[in-house]
Amino acid sequence: MNRKVLKIPKKVSAFGYEFDVILREDLENDNSAQGLAKFKSKQILIESSLDYSQQVSTLIHEIIEVGNEYLELGLEHKAICGLESVLHQALTTGRNPLIRVNK
C-alpha cells in the first residue's frame, strides 16, 4: 500500500508576498510559541516537534496573523485563535477533508 507523506508547504503566498515556511525544532524554547510570522524577512516559523495536525493548525494561525497585519484588522489574539480553530476543523475533518492530517 502506498502511503502519502504529509508535508507542510515550503512557501505560502499572501497579499502579493511569498513567505518561506520553516520548521524549527527550537522555536518553542525561544519564546514558548508554536509559530511565528516574521514580516520583514517574509518567514513563517513553525515548531517542528509538533505533530502534523498541530503544524497545519499553526500554519493557519500564522496566515491569519499575516492577514491581520497587512489588512490592519486589529484582531485580538483570542479572535485569531478562534478563526484558526474553525478553519482547521473545516479544512481537516469530514468525509472528504481538503487537508488530510491522518496518514
DSSP file (Angstrom, degrees, kcal/mol; ACC not computed):
  #  RESIDUE AA STRUCTURE BP1 BP2  ACC     N-H-->O    O-->H-N    N-H-->O    O-->H-N    TCO  KAPPA ALPHA  PHI   PSI    X-CA   Y-CA   Z-CA
    1    1 A M              0   0    0      0, 0.0     2,-0.5     0, 0.0     0, 0.0   0.000 360.0 360.0 360.0 133.7    0.0    0.0    0.0
    2    2 A N        -     0   0    0      2,-0.0     2,-0.5     0, 0.0     0, 0.0  -0.744 360.0-162.4 -85.1 123.8    1.3    3.5   -0.9
    3    3 A R        -     0   0    0     -2,-0.5     2,-0.3     0, 0.0   100,-0.1  -0.924  15.8-130.3-107.7 131.1    1.2    6.0    1.9
    4    4 A K        -     0   0    0     -2,-0.5     2,-0.6    99,-0.2    -2,-0.0  -0.596  18.1-128.7 -77.0 136.3    1.4    9.6    1.2
    5    5 A V        -     0   0    0     -2,-0.3     2,-0.4     1,-0.0    -1,-0.0  -0.764  23.5-133.7 -84.5 125.0    3.9   11.5    3.2
    6    6 A L        +     0   0    0     -2,-0.6     2,-0.4    95,-0.1    97,-0.0  -0.656  31.4 179.1 -83.1 130.0    2.2   14.5    4.7
    7    7 A K        -     0   0    0     -2,-0.4     3,-0.0    45,-0.0    -2,-0.0  -0.979  31.0-127.2-136.0 145.6    4.1   17.8    4.4
    8    8 A I        -     0   0    0     -2,-0.4    15,-0.1     1,-0.1    13,-0.1  -0.691  47.1-101.0 -79.9 139.2    3.8   21.4    5.3
    9    9 A P        -     0   0    0      0, 0.0    -1,-0.1     0, 0.0     3,-0.1  -0.286  18.6-138.4 -62.8 150.6    4.3   23.6    2.2
   10   10 A K  S    S+     0   0    0      1,-0.1    11,-3.0    10,-0.1     2,-0.3   0.695  86.3  27.8 -81.2 -20.2    7.7   25.3    1.9
   11   11 A K  E     -A   20   0A   0      9,-0.3     2,-0.4    32,-0.0     9,-0.2  -0.990  61.3-167.3-142.4 149.0    6.2   28.6    0.7
   12   12 A V  E     -A   19   0A   0      7,-2.3     7,-3.5    -2,-0.3     2,-0.4  -0.999  14.6-144.6-135.2 133.9    2.9   30.4    1.2
   13   13 A S  E     +A   18   0A   0     -2,-0.4     2,-0.3     5,-0.2     5,-0.2  -0.835  26.8 160.4-101.3 136.6    1.7   33.4   -0.9
   14   14 A A  E >   -A   17   0A   0      3,-2.8     3,-1.8    -2,-0.4    -2,-0.1  -0.937  63.8  -6.6-155.3 130.4   -0.3   36.1    0.7
   15   15 A F  T 3  S-     0   0    0     -2,-0.3     3,-0.1     1,-0.3    -2,-0.0   0.822 128.3 -52.6  57.1  36.1   -1.0   39.7   -0.3
   16   16 A G  T 3  S+     0   0    0      1,-0.3     2,-0.3     0, 0.0    -1,-0.3   0.516 118.7 106.0  80.6   4.6    1.5   39.6   -3.2
   17   17 A Y  E <   -A   14   0A   0     -3,-1.8    -3,-2.8     2,-0.0     2,-0.6  -0.863  62.9-138.3-115.9 150.9    4.3   38.3   -1.0
   18   18 A E  E     -A   13   0A   0     -2,-0.3     2,-0.5    -5,-0.2    -5,-0.2  -0.948  17.9-159.5-108.8 122.6    5.8   34.9   -0.7
   19   19 A F  E     -A   12   0A   0     -7,-3.5    -7,-2.3    -2,-0.6     2,-0.4  -0.867  14.5-132.6-101.7 130.3    6.6   33.7    2.8
   20   20 A D  E     -Ab  11  43A   0     22,-2.5    24,-3.0    -2,-0.5     2,-0.6  -0.665  17.7-143.4 -75.5 134.0    9.1   30.9    3.4
   21   21 A V  E     - b   0  44A   0    -11,-3.0     2,-0.5    -2,-0.4    24,-0.2  -0.909  22.3-173.8-102.8 120.0    7.7   28.3    5.8
   22   22 A I  E     - b   0  45A   0     22,-2.9    24,-2.7    -2,-0.6     2,-0.5  -0.955  18.8-147.5-123.1 125.6   10.4   27.0    8.0
   23   23 A L  E     - b   0  46A   0     -2,-0.5     2,-0.4    22,-0.2    24,-0.2  -0.806  23.0-176.4 -88.8 126.3   10.1   24.2   10.6
   24   24 A R  E >   - b   0  47A   0     22,-2.9    24,-2.2    -2,-0.5     3,-0.6  -0.986  24.6-155.0-128.0 133.4   12.4   24.8   13.5
   25   25 A E  T 3  S+     0   0    0     -2,-0.4     3,-0.2    22,-0.2     4,-0.2   0.667  94.3  48.5 -79.7 -15.4   13.0   22.4   16.4
   26   26 A D  T 3> S+     0   0    0      1,-0.1     4,-1.4     2,-0.1     3,-0.3   0.316  76.9 102.4-107.7   9.5   14.0   25.1   18.9
   27   27 A L  H <> S+     0   0    0     -3,-0.6     4,-1.6     1,-0.2     6,-0.6   0.912  79.7  53.7 -60.6 -43.9   11.2   27.6   18.3
   28   28 A E  H  > S+     0   0    0     -4,-0.3     4,-2.1     1,-0.2    -1,-0.2   0.861 107.7  51.2 -62.2 -34.9    9.3   26.7   21.5
   29   29 A N  H  4 S+     0   0    0     -3,-0.3    -1,-0.2     1,-0.2    -2,-0.2   0.818 105.7  57.8 -70.2 -30.1   12.4   27.3   23.6
   30   30 A D  H  < S-     0   0    0     -4,-1.4    -2,-0.2    -3,-0.4    -1,-0.2   0.921 136.9 -13.8 -67.7 -45.2   13.0   30.7   22.1
   31   31 A N  H  < S-     0   0    0     -4,-1.6    -2,-0.2     2,-0.2    -3,-0.2   0.200  87.5-107.4-148.3  19.8    9.6   32.2   23.0
   32   32 A S  S  < S+     0   0    0     -4,-2.1     2,-0.3    -5,-0.3    -4,-0.2   0.779  79.0 129.4  51.8  32.3    7.3   29.5   24.1
   33   33 A A        -     0   0    0     -6,-0.6    -2,-0.2     1,-0.1    -1,-0.2  -0.809  58.3-147.2-109.8 155.2    5.3   29.9   20.8
   34   34 A Q  S    S+     0   0    0     -2,-0.3    13,-2.8     1,-0.2     2,-0.3   0.660  84.3   8.2 -90.4 -19.4    4.4   27.2   18.4
   35   35 A G  E     -C   46   0A   0     11,-0.2     2,-0.3    -8,-0.1    11,-0.2  -0.982  59.6-163.3-156.1 163.8    4.7   29.5   15.4
   36   36 A L  E     -C   45   0A   0      9,-2.2     9,-3.2    -2,-0.3     2,-0.6  -0.946  12.6-146.6-155.9 129.2    5.8   33.0   14.5
   37   37 A A  E     -C   44   0A   0     -2,-0.3     2,-0.7     7,-0.2     7,-0.2  -0.879  13.5-163.1 -96.5 123.7    5.2   35.2   11.4
   38   38 A K  E  >> -C   43   0A   0      5,-3.6     5,-2.2    -2,-0.6     4,-0.6  -0.919   4.8-172.8-109.6 109.4    8.3   37.4   10.6
   39   39 A F  T  45S+     0   0    0     -2,-0.7     3,-0.3     3,-0.2    -1,-0.2   0.886  77.6  50.2 -76.0 -40.6    7.1   40.2    8.4
   40   40 A K  T  45S+     0   0    0      1,-0.2    -1,-0.2     2,-0.1    -2,-0.0   0.926 120.5  35.3 -64.6 -44.4   10.4   41.8    7.4
   41   41 A S  T  45S-     0   0    0      2,-0.1   -21,-0.2   -21,-0.0    -1,-0.2   0.472 106.2-127.0 -89.5  -1.5   12.1   38.6    6.4
   42   42 A K  T  <5 +     0   0    0     -4,-0.6   -22,-2.5    -3,-0.3     2,-0.4   0.954  60.4 139.8  54.1  56.2    8.8   37.1    5.0
   43   43 A Q  E   < -bC  20  38A   0     -5,-2.2    -5,-3.6   -24,-0.3     2,-0.5  -0.964  44.6-158.3-129.3 145.9    9.1   33.9    7.0
   44   44 A I  E     -bC  21  37A   0    -24,-3.0   -22,-2.9    -2,-0.4     2,-0.4  -0.986  19.0-158.9-118.7 117.1    6.6   31.8    8.9
   45   45 A L  E     -bC  22  36A   0     -9,-3.2    -9,-2.2    -2,-0.5     2,-0.4  -0.806   8.7-172.8 -98.9 136.6    8.4   29.7   11.6
   46   46 A I  E     -bC  23  35A   0    -24,-2.7   -22,-2.9    -2,-0.4     2,-0.3  -0.994  32.1-110.0-131.3 135.2    6.7   26.5   12.9
   47   47 A E  E >   -b   24   0A   0    -13,-2.8     3,-1.1    -2,-0.4   -22,-0.2  -0.482  24.8-153.4 -63.8 119.8    7.8   24.3   15.8
   48   48 A S  T 3  S+     0   0    0    -24,-2.2   -23,-0.2    -2,-0.3    -1,-0.2   0.676  86.2  69.4 -74.1 -17.9    9.0   21.1   14.2
   49   49 A S  T 3  S+     0   0    0    -25,-0.4    -1,-0.2   -24,-0.1     2,-0.1   0.605  79.5  99.3 -77.6  -9.0    8.3   18.9   17.3
   50   50 A L  S <  S-     0   0    0     -3,-1.1     2,-0.0   -16,-0.1    -4,-0.0  -0.413  83.7-107.0 -71.3 151.4    4.5   19.4   16.8
   51   51 A D     >  -     0   0    0      1,-0.1     4,-2.3    -2,-0.1     3,-0.3  -0.326  39.1 -97.0 -72.6 167.8    2.6   16.6   15.1
   52   52 A Y  H  > S+     0   0    0      1,-0.2     4,-2.5     2,-0.2     5,-0.2   0.878 123.3  52.0 -56.6 -44.3    1.4   17.3   11.6
   53   53 A S  H  > S+     0   0    0     48,-0.3     4,-2.3     1,-0.2    -1,-0.2   0.900 111.4  47.6 -60.9 -40.9   -2.1   18.3   12.6
   54   54 A Q  H  > S+     0   0    0     -3,-0.3     4,-2.5     2,-0.2    -1,-0.2   0.859 110.0  53.0 -68.5 -34.9   -0.7   20.9   15.1
   55   55 A Q  H  X S+     0   0    0     -4,-2.3     4,-2.5     2,-0.2    -2,-0.2   0.911 109.9  48.2 -65.2 -41.6    1.7   22.1   12.4
   56   56 A V  H  X S+     0   0    0     -4,-2.5     4,-2.5     2,-0.2    -2,-0.2   0.937 112.5  48.7 -62.0 -46.3   -1.2   22.6   10.0
   57   57 A S  H  X S+     0   0    0     -4,-2.3     4,-2.3     1,-0.2    -2,-0.2   0.902 112.0  49.1 -60.4 -42.1   -3.2   24.5   12.7
   58   58 A T  H  X S+     0   0    0     -4,-2.5     4,-2.6     2,-0.2    -1,-0.2   0.896 109.4  51.8 -65.8 -40.7   -0.1   26.6   13.5
   59   59 A L  H  X S+     0   0    0     -4,-2.5     4,-2.3     2,-0.2    -2,-0.2   0.930 109.9  49.2 -61.7 -44.6    0.3   27.5    9.8
   60   60 A I  H  X S+     0   0    0     -4,-2.5     4,-2.2     1,-0.2    -2,-0.2   0.926 110.8  51.5 -57.9 -44.9   -3.3   28.5    9.6
   61   61 A H  H  X S+     0   0    0     -4,-2.3     4,-2.1     1,-0.2    -2,-0.2   0.921 110.7  46.8 -58.3 -46.6   -2.8   30.7   12.7
   62   62 A E  H  X S+     0   0    0     -4,-2.6     4,-2.1     2,-0.2    -1,-0.2   0.838 108.7  54.6 -70.2 -32.0    0.2   32.4   11.3
   63   63 A I  H  X S+     0   0    0     -4,-2.3     4,-2.4     2,-0.2    -1,-0.2   0.902 108.6  49.4 -65.4 -39.8   -1.5   33.0    7.9
   64   64 A I  H  X S+     0   0    0     -4,-2.2     4,-2.8     2,-0.2    -2,-0.2   0.901 108.2  53.8 -63.6 -39.8   -4.3   34.7    9.8
   65   65 A E  H  X S+     0   0    0     -4,-2.1     4,-2.1     2,-0.2    -2,-0.2   0.906 107.9  50.6 -59.3 -41.4   -1.7   36.8   11.7
   66   66 A V  H  X S+     0   0    0     -4,-2.1     4,-2.9     2,-0.2     5,-0.3   0.941 111.8  47.0 -61.4 -48.0   -0.3   37.9    8.3
   67   67 A G  H  X S+     0   0    0     -4,-2.4     4,-2.4     1,-0.2     6,-0.3   0.902 110.0  53.4 -59.7 -41.9   -3.8   38.9    7.2
   68   68 A N  H  <>S+     0   0    0     -4,-2.8     5,-1.7     2,-0.2     6,-0.6   0.890 113.7  43.3 -59.7 -41.0   -4.4   40.7   10.4
   69   69 A E  H ><5S+     0   0    0     -4,-2.1     3,-0.7     3,-0.2    -2,-0.2   0.955 117.3  42.3 -71.1 -52.0   -1.2   42.7    9.9
   70   70 A Y  H 3<5S+     0   0    0     -4,-2.9    -2,-0.2     1,-0.2    -3,-0.2   0.827 120.4  42.1 -70.4 -31.4   -1.5   43.5    6.2
   71   71 A L  T 3<5S-     0   0    0     -4,-2.4    -1,-0.2    -5,-0.3    -2,-0.2   0.468 102.7-132.2 -91.8  -1.3   -5.2   44.4    6.4
   72   72 A E  T < 5 +     0   0    0     -3,-0.7    -3,-0.2    -4,-0.3    -4,-0.1   0.909  49.8 156.0  51.3  48.0   -4.7   46.3    9.7
   73   73 A L      < -     0   0    0     -5,-1.7    -4,-0.1    -6,-0.3    -1,-0.1   0.782  41.7-142.8 -75.6 -28.3   -7.7   44.5   11.1
   74   74 A G        +     0   0    0     -6,-0.6     2,-0.1     1,-0.2    -5,-0.1   0.797  32.9 174.0  69.9  27.8   -6.6   44.9   14.7
   75   75 A L        -     0   0    0     -7,-0.1    -1,-0.2     1,-0.1     2,-0.1  -0.445  29.9-123.9 -68.7 138.7   -7.9   41.4   15.7
   76   76 A E    >>  -     0   0    0     -2,-0.1     4,-1.9     1,-0.1     3,-0.6  -0.445  26.0-108.6 -75.8 158.2   -7.1   40.4   19.2
   77   77 A H  H 3> S+     0   0    0      1,-0.3     4,-2.6     2,-0.2     5,-0.2   0.848 118.8  59.9 -58.1 -35.6   -5.2   37.1   19.7
   78   78 A K  H 3> S+     0   0    0      1,-0.2     4,-1.8     2,-0.2    -1,-0.3   0.894 106.2  47.2 -60.0 -41.1   -8.3   35.4   21.1
   79   79 A A  H <> S+     0   0    0     -3,-0.6     4,-2.5     2,-0.2    -1,-0.2   0.891 110.6  51.9 -68.1 -40.0  -10.1   36.1   17.8
   80   80 A I  H  X S+     0   0    0     -4,-1.9     4,-2.5     1,-0.2    -2,-0.2   0.911 109.5  50.0 -62.5 -42.3   -7.2   34.9   15.7
   81   81 A C  H  X S+     0   0    0     -4,-2.6     4,-2.3     2,-0.2    -1,-0.2   0.884 110.2  50.7 -63.4 -38.8   -7.2   31.6   17.8
   82   82 A G  H  X S+     0   0    0     -4,-1.8     4,-2.2     2,-0.2    -2,-0.2   0.918 111.1  47.2 -65.3 -44.0  -10.9   31.2   17.2
   83   83 A L  H  X S+     0   0    0     -4,-2.5     4,-2.5     1,-0.2     5,-0.3   0.905 111.1  52.7 -63.1 -41.7  -10.6   31.7   13.5
   84   84 A E  H  X S+     0   0    0     -4,-2.5     4,-2.7    -5,-0.2     5,-0.2   0.932 109.5  49.4 -57.1 -46.7   -7.7   29.2   13.4
   85   85 A S  H  X S+     0   0    0     -4,-2.3     4,-2.3     1,-0.2    -2,-0.2   0.925 113.2  43.8 -62.6 -47.5   -9.8   26.6   15.3
   86   86 A V  H  X S+     0   0    0     -4,-2.2     4,-2.4     2,-0.2    -1,-0.2   0.890 115.9  47.8 -69.1 -38.3  -12.8   26.9   13.0
   87   87 A L  H  X S+     0   0    0     -4,-2.5     4,-2.4    -5,-0.2     5,-0.2   0.916 111.3  50.6 -67.6 -42.1  -10.7   26.9    9.8
   88   88 A H  H  X S+     0   0    0     -4,-2.7     4,-1.7    -5,-0.3    -2,-0.2   0.933 113.6  45.6 -59.8 -45.9   -8.6   23.9   10.9
   89   89 A Q  H  X S+     0   0    0     -4,-2.3     4,-1.4    -5,-0.2    -2,-0.2   0.925 113.9  48.3 -64.1 -44.5  -11.7   22.0   11.7
   90   90 A A  H  < S+     0   0    0     -4,-2.4     8,-0.3     1,-0.2    -1,-0.2   0.858 117.2  41.8 -64.8 -35.5  -13.4   22.9    8.4
   91   91 A L  H  < S+     0   0    0     -4,-2.4     8,-3.0    -5,-0.2     7,-0.4   0.702 122.2  36.3 -85.4 -20.8  -10.4   22.0    6.4
   92   92 A T  H  < S+     0   0    0     -4,-1.7     9,-0.4    -5,-0.2     2,-0.2   0.469 105.9  62.4-116.9  -2.2   -9.3   18.8    8.1
   93   93 A T     <  +     0   0    0     -4,-1.4     5,-0.2    -5,-0.1     3,-0.2  -0.716  66.9  57.2-121.9 173.0  -12.5   17.0    9.1
   94   94 A G  S    S-     0   0    0     -2,-0.2    -4,-0.0     1,-0.2    -3,-0.0  -0.413  97.2 -54.1 100.3-178.7  -15.5   15.4    7.4
   95   95 A R  S    S+     0   0    0      1,-0.3    -1,-0.2    -2,-0.1     0, 0.0   0.883 133.1  18.4 -65.9 -41.6  -15.8   12.7    4.8
   96   96 A N  S    S-     0   0    0     -3,-0.2    -1,-0.3     4,-0.0    -3,-0.1  -0.652  83.4-166.4-131.5  75.7  -13.5   14.3    2.3
   97   97 A P        -     0   0    0      0, 0.0    -5,-0.2     0, 0.0     3,-0.1  -0.289  24.6-134.4 -66.9 147.9  -11.4   16.9    4.0
   98   98 A L  S    S+     0   0    0     -7,-0.4     2,-0.5    -8,-0.3    -6,-0.2   0.869  99.4  35.4 -65.7 -37.4   -9.4   19.4    1.9
   99   99 A I  S    S-     0   0    0     -8,-3.0     2,-0.6   -11,-0.1    -1,-0.2  -0.979  80.1-148.3-120.1 121.1   -6.3   18.7    4.1
  100  100 A R        +     0   0    0     -2,-0.5    -7,-0.1     1,-0.1    -8,-0.1  -0.786  18.8 175.2 -89.8 123.9   -5.7   15.2    5.4
  101  101 A V        +     0   0    0     -2,-0.6     2,-0.4    -9,-0.4   -48,-0.3   0.462  61.8  73.6-106.2  -3.7   -4.0   15.2    8.8
  102  102 A N              0   0    0    -50,-0.1    -1,-0.0     1,-0.1    -2,-0.0  -0.929 360.0 360.0-111.0 135.8   -4.1   11.5    9.3
  103  103 A K              0   0    0     -2,-0.4   -99,-0.2  -100,-0.1    -1,-0.1   0.474 360.0 360.0 -72.2 360.0   -1.9    9.1    7.4
